[in-house]
Amino acid sequence: MRAPDIESWDLKQVVGQLFSVSVGHHADGGYKVADTVETVASLVAERHVGGICYFPAGPDGATPQRIREVVAELQAASEVPLLIAIDQEGGLVTRMREPATRWPSAMAQAAGGDWDAVREIARMSASELRAVGALHPFTPVADVNIEPNNPVIGIRSASSSPHVVADYVRAVIAGIAEAGSASCVKHFPGHGNVAVDSHHGLPVLATSVEDWEAAEAVPFRAAIKAAVDAVMIGHLCMPAVDSSGAPATFSRPIVTDLLRGRLGYDGLVVTDALDMAGAAYPGGPGAACVAALRAGIDQLLMPRDPADCIDTVLAAVRSGELDEAQLRRSAERVVALKAKLAAATLTPAEHDPAAVAAAAIGRSLTWRNPGCTFALSPGAPVTIITDELPPSVGRGVEVVPAALASELMARGHACRITALESSDTSGARILITRDAWRFPEVAAQVSGLEDIACAIAARSPYDAALLADDVPMLLAYGDIPGLAAALAVALTRGEATGQLPVDLPDASGQIRWPRRLEATHD
């Protein structure tokens, strides 16, 4: 594809390129199908929409074949190739499911301590996406998970250390480039030190510019130096930069002055999904799109009622509220990225993706306290104790307790599974938690358990605070397929080589288990 001559385009063509709409989208309380493929195809054809963000119709993700079919139908409706984006971070944020490879989370990959392997995983994941026509994975996550109570980032972040996150970001960007795809670092100016989920509210990044430079800015500067293809703006406000309290999405001081000016970034800037609560705007979706473009955004992701939003933006240009020259520069960034992807050369695969994923999961397993470990005696009976999570939290993920029981039985251990409330004390009692810290009743039950032989924090490692230091605990950073097999190996051998990538507090909030993974760059 040669980059089109945008100077010859009319205003409707230019404005259409600034929109990326979805097929299916995330929503409060679960997943729902948004528009049919036919409806979106009509929007693409009639309104010159420039991009699509693929979401599956259900919580378990979509098969590669289904994504390929949808992408092909939508591409056929567009004169200019569409920029197809998808959230495929690894771990719990995975839109394309089996038979595609299920990759571990960012934090799990970091715990493995092998940045070459992280780059290889990024390349393989992007290659699988490229095979179905999705050339713009929205990754890597550059947020530094400083706030343990962060409800939305957690294991999506590589670490609580800005320099470790920077190592991760560099590796992922390099891997995606080797696959001939486009990286997108997120969520600027940093979503890791807040305690509000921008899907449901507006987080406040309450830090000074000096402290931000020493923490949140580090991975974004590393990404820009590594030639990242796009930067996603998070729906959060940063009063130290913009005292108006406006979300970064609508803040010219944050998008133009901080990102483009202070950090020197001149590439594509995209919003996070505009259907999120953190992007609520007094004038409605159309006015929100105008405000985002006025702030310096290039691409508008998933606004509600995109046709109306396009009309609102067109009217704002014609009235002089928006600068047409600025929008043409934004459209040039969009189509330049498309041309780059069309001309990309690919690095061929050298390893089996399933084997690479399994090895990465195995490397990630970490003892909370390296001086307090556990190994099952040969043939010892096991009782697996598991928490009960609300359906909205448990959806779309691997059921580790049953899978682990199966793996241990195959190794000669009789197993039974019980709930937290059970009084069964037989066998080696292995506790599995999945973000129990988020649910006070579950957390209290976990903390009250006795005679636990070993605990497994299957999702975020912050469940570490719920159990005394003399309880052996394995940290797994995400309950995905393949985890149970790795856990069975670790439990039978008593071995786990992962390096703790985050500082972990105890129940009082004080750091009890400091990060052990060191960065390779200062």
N, C-alpha and C positions, 0 to 999 in steps of 0.2 A: 504494500500500500504506500503510495506517495501522499505526503501531507497535502490536503486540499488547499486551494487558494481561498482563504477565508475572506480576503478583501472583496471577492466577487459574491459572497453570500449575502442574502438579505437578512434583516434583523431576526426573523423567525428562525432561520437556520442557526444563527449564532446563539440565540437564547436557548434553543432546544438542546444544544450540545452541553449546556451547563447543568442539565438535570440528569440524575441517575435514579430510576424508579425501581420498584421491587415487584417480583412475582412471589406473593406470600410475604408476610412480614411478622416481626415479633410484636407482641401486644401484652398488656398487663394481664396477668392471670393465665397465660398460656400462649399457644400458637394459634393462628388462624390464617386461612387463605385470604389474601387480599383480592386481587383481580385475576381473572382467568388469563391464560397465556394469550388468547385471542384479543382480549381487551387491551392488554399491554402492547401487543403487536400493532394494533390500530393506533395507539398513542405514539408509538415509535414512528410509524409511517406518516402520520398526519402532523405530528408536532416536532419531528426531527430530534427526538430525545437521543442523547448521546451515550447513555450508559444504563446498565441494569445491575442491580444488586440481587443476587439469587438467595432466596430463602426457601427452605422446604415447606411443604404443606403441613407437616406434623413434627413433633418433637424429636423423633428418632432419626431425622436427617433424610436425605434422598440418595438413591443409588446413582452411580456415575452415568448409567444409561439414561435415566430420567433427566438428569441435568443436561446431558448432551442433546437430548431431543428438544428440550425447552430452549436452550441456547440457539440451536440451529433454526428453530421456527422464528425466534426473535431477530436473529441476524438477517434472515431472509426478508424481513420487513423493512430493513434500514438501507438507505443508499450509502451511508458512511458506516463502516464497521463499528459495532457497539463495543464499549469498554465494559466487559463483564467482570463484576467484582463478587467476592464471596468471603464470608468470615470462616476461615479454616485455620485457626490458631494452633490446634492440637488440644488435647485434654477435653474439657467439657464443651468448649466452643468449636464444634465440628459440624459442618452442614452436609458434607458428602460422606456417606457411611459405606459400610462394606458392600461390595468387595474392595473398595478403596482401603488403603492402609489407615489404621487408627493410630495417630501419633500421640506421644505423651505431652503434657502441658509444658509451658515455658519453664515453670519452676522445677519440674521433674527433669527436663533437659539440662538445666543449669546445674542441678544437684549432681548429675553425672560427671561434671567437670571436664567434658571433652568438647571444646568449641569446634573442632573439625567435624565431629559427629553432628553437632547442631547445624552446621552449614550443610552437611549431607542430607539431614532430615528436611531442611527447608527446600533444598533442591528437589528431592524426591516428592515432597508434598506438592510443590508448585508444578512439577512435571505431570503428576496425576491430574491436577486441576487443568493444566493446559490441554491435556488430552480430551477433556470434555468441553473446551472452549472458554474456560474461566481463567483469564490471564492476569487478573488483578486481585490477588489475595490480600485482604485487609489485615496484614501482619507485617512486621512484628509489633507487639505491645512494648512500648518504651516506658510505661509507668513504673515507678519505683514504689514497691509496696511497703511504705514506711508505716502506715496506719494498720495495725493488726485487725481492727474492727471494720476494715474496708469491706463493704458487702458485695462488691461487683468485680473487683480486680483479683486480689488474692493470688491463687496459683497461676493466673493468666500472666502475672509478672514473674520475671526470672529471679528477683531478689529484692531485699531491702537495701542493698548497696547500689548507688547510682553507677558505680564503675563496673560491677558485675552485670547489671542490666545493659550497660553500653557494650560489654563483650558479647552478650547475647544478641543485641540488635545488629552489631557488625556482622556476626556470623550468619544471621538469617537473611539480611539484605544481600550478602554475597551469594548464598545458596539460591535465592529466588532469581537473582540475575543470571546465574549459570543455567537456570531452567528456561531462560528467555521470557520471564514474566516480570511484572511490575510490583515492587514492594510498596507498602503504605504504613508508615510508623504512626502510632497513636498512643494516647489521646492528649494532644497538646492543649495546655501547657503542663499537664501531668495530673493523672487521676488516682495516683497511688497514696496520697496523703490526705484523703477525705473519708468521711464516714457516712456519706449519702450516695445512693445509687442514682445516677443521672437518668436512668430509665423511669424513675419514680419521683424525682425531685431535683432540686438544683444544689449541687455540692459547692462548697466554698473552699478554695485553696487559700488558707489563711497563713501565708508565709511572706516574708520580705523578698524583694528582688535579689538581695545578696544571698539569702539562704536558698532561694530557688536556683540561682546560678550554681550553687555548690551541690545541689541534689537533682531536682527534676530536669534541669536543663542539660545535664551531662549526657544522658542517652540520646536526646534530640540533637545535640551538637555532633555526637558520634555518628548518628544516622545521616545528617546532612553531609558530613565529611565523607561518608561511605557512599554518597550519591544515591540516597533513597529517592524513589520515584514520586512519592506523594506523602503529604502530612495530613492526618486527620485531626480536626479540632474537636476537643471534648466539650460537652455541655456543662461547663462549670465556670464559676466566676473567680477572679483573682483581684481582690480589692487593691493590692499593692501596685497593680498596673493600671486598673480601670476602676476608679472609685465609684462609678455609677452603679455597680452591682450587676451590670449586664453579663449574661453568659458569654464566654469566649467566642462562641459562634457568631455573635452579633457585635463584637467588640473590635473596633478598628485599632485601639491601642494594643490589643493582644495579637490580632492576626497580622496587621500591617506593620506596626511599630516594633513589637517584640519579636515575632517570628521572622518576618521578612527583613526588618531593619536591624535589630540587635543581633539575631542569629544569622542573617545574611542568606536566608533561603529564598530561592527564586523559582522553585518548581510548583507542581500542582498542589493546591490546598483544597481539601474536601471536608464537608461537615460530617459529623456523626449523624445517625439517622434522625431526621427532623420530626419523626412521629413520637419521639421520646418526650417525657414530661419535662426534662431539663431544657428542652428547646421551646417551651411554651412562650408565645409572644402575644402581647395585648391585641394586636390587629388581626390575628389569625394567621393561617399558614402562608398565604400570599405575601402578607406584610413581613412575615418572618424571612421569607426568601429574599425579599428586597433588602432587608436589614443585613442579612448575611453577606450578600454581594457588596453592599456598601462598606462592610467591614474589611473586604478584601478576599473573600472566599471565591474559589474558582468553580467548584462543582457542588451542587445541592443534592444531598442524598436522602431519598425516600420521604419527600414532603407529602403530607396528606393532600388529596385532590390535586395531583400534579397539573392537570389541564388548566384548572383555575389559577394555579400558581404561575404557570407560564404566561397566561394572559395578564396577570398582575405585574409581572416583571416587564413584559412588553410595554404596558401602559406607563410604568415608571421610567423606562428609557425614553419614551416619546414625550413625556412631560418634563424631562430634564432632571428627574430625581436621581436617576442612575446615569453614569457616564458610559456611553456606547463604546468608546475607545477602550475603556477598562474591560468591558465584557468581551470585546473582540480579543484582547490579550488573554483572557481566561479561556476562551474557546480555542485559541491557538495552543495553549498548554495541554488541553484535553486531546486535540487531534495530533499534536506532536508526540504524545505518549502512545497513541494508537499506532502511529507510523513506526515508532521505535520498536514496539512489540511485533509488528508485522515483519520487520527486518531482522529480528533477533536470531542469533545462532544458538543452538542448544548443546549442552554438555551431556553426552550419552551416559546412561545409568551403568554403574559398575557392580552394584550389589543388589541383593534381594531385599525389597522394602520391608517385607514381613520380618526378616531376620534382623534388619537394622532397628526396627521398632522394638522388637523383643529385647534386643541387647540394650537399647536405651532405657527401657523400663527397668531392667535388671540393675543397670548402673545407678539408677536414681534412688533406689531404696536406701534410706538413711536411718541409723540409730539416733534417736533423740539425744541419748547420752552414750557415747562410745564405750564408757566404762560399765555400762549396764545393758547387757545383751541377753539373748535367750536362744536355745536350740531345743527342739523336740527330741525326746528320747526315741529310738527306733521302735515303731509299733505302738507308741503311747496313744491312748484314746484322747480325743479332743472335743471340747465343747466350745462352739463358736457363739459368742454373744454379740448381738447386733442391735443397733438402734432402729427406731421407726421414724422415718422422715415424712413430712407432708408431701402429698403427691406432686405439688408444683416444684419441689426441690429434687425429688427422686426421679423425675421423668427423664427419659432419653439417655440413661447411663447404665453401665454394667452393674449387675447385681453381684457384688463381690462375695458375700457370705456363701451363697450356694456354690459359686464357682470354686472358691477356695476349698470348701468341703470336698468337692469332687476331686480336686487336685491332690488333697491330702489322703483321701481314701485310696487313690491310685498308688500312693506311696506306702500303703499298709497301715494307715491310721483310721480307726473307727471314729466317725464324726457325728455330732448332732448339732443342730442350730437352735438357739433359744433367744428369747427377747430379754431386754434389760431387766424386766420385772421377775424373770424366772428365778426360782430358788435352787435350781440344779447346780450342784457344786462338783459334779463328777468330771474326771479327766483334766487335762491341761486346759485351763479357761483362757481362751483367746478372744479379746474384745476388739470389735471393728467399729470405729466411729466415722461419721461422714459429716463434718462441720457441726458437730454437736454443740460447739461453743455458741452458735447462732440461736439456739433454742433453749431458754433457761430451764425448762422442765427436764429436757433430755440431758443437759449439762449437769444438773443436780443429781440425776440418776447415775450418770457415769462417774461422777466424783464420789458417790457413795458406795461404789462396788468394792468388794474385797476379794482377796485371793485370785488376782488376775496374774496369770503366768506371763502374758505378753499382750500389749495393746498395739493396734494398727490404726493410725490416722490415715484413712484411705483418701481423703480429699485434702483440705488445707491442713498445714502442720500446726495451726493454732489450737487444735484440740490438745496439744501438749500440756497446756495449762491446767487441764482437768484432772490429771493424775499425778501422784507423788513421784519424785525423781527416782525412787527405788523400783518403779515398775518399768520393765523393759518396754520400749515403744519404738515401732517402726513407722517412719514417715514415708508416704507413698505419693503425695501430690497429685491425686486424681484417679478415680476408680473407672478405668477404661478397660476394654477387652485386652487380655494379655497380662493384666496385673496379677490375677490369681495365680498363674503359673510362676511368676517371678516371686511372689510371696511364699509359695510353697517351698521353693528352693531356699529362700532366705531362712525360713523357719526350721527347715530340716538340717541345714548346715550351720545355722547361727551366724551367717555372714551377710553383711550389707556394707557396700563400699561408698555409698553416696556421701557427699559433703554438704552439710547444712547451709543453704543459700540465704537464709533469713535469720534475723534476730527473733527469738521466741520469748515472749514474756510468760511469767507465771501468773497465778490467779490474782496477784496484787497489781499486776501491770508492769512490774519490774523485769528487766531482761534477765532471764534465768539461764537460757541456753543461747549463747552468742553464735552468730554466723561463723562458720568454719571455712566456707569457700572463699578463696581470695581472687581478686580481679587480676587480669594479666596486664592491664593498662591503668595508669593513674589518671 
